[in-house]
């Protein structure tokens, strides 16, 4: 059993047990690969969509609900498609700070979607307002 499987990964990292410099990177890459495979399943897509649609309905300002629903409808398929074929596990883990970046790493769809996803989560947390001209105000 690994530290990730039993839920003590963070504790083991802090304690420095059996850690080599690439363990975090390798573990992260394996997790991203598993999540990518999961994203291909239609039940996963449906679950994510239902969850996000529900979260939209819980926004503190009801006037934001339609915009939130539009964001889900517009970007969920693009995000899932990116997971399915264009996201490289090493790139994701580098963004998370668990792998070292490669000097010639090209910008991919993940890099393009990060600002959209950040905006979406700010909207869900009630920290951002979407104005009619599609600019975000904090």
C-alpha positions, 0 to 999 in steps of 0.5 A, a space after each residue: 500500500 502506498 501513502 496515496 492509497 492510505 491517505 497519508 501522502 502529505 504526512 509522508 512528504 513532510 516526514 521525508 520517508 522513502 522520498 526520492 526527488 521524482 516520487 511526487 512527480 511520478 505519483 502526480 503523473 499517474 493520478 492525472 493519467 487515471 483521471 484522464 481515463 475516468 473523464 472518457 466515461 460518459 457517467 463521469 461527464 454526466 456526474 460533473 455536469 450535474 454537480 456544476 449545474 447544482 453549484 450554479 443554483 447555489 450562487 448567492 446572486 440569482 442573477 449570476 445563475 444563467 451566466 454560470 449555466 452558460 459557462 458550464 454548457 460552453 466550457 465543460 465539453 471543451 474541458 473534457 475533450 482537453 482531458 481526453 486527448 490534449 493534456 499531458 500529465 507532466 504539464 499538469 503536474 508541473 503547473 501544480 509544482 510537483 514536477 520540474 518544467 521542461 524548457 521547451 514545453 509548449 503551451 497547450 489547451 490546458 494553459 488556455 483553459 486555466 483562466 476560464 476555469 479560475 473565472 468559473 470557480 471565482 464565480 461559484 465562490 461569489 468572488 467575481 461578477 461577470 459583466 455584460 461585456 464578458 469582463 470579470 470584476 473582482 
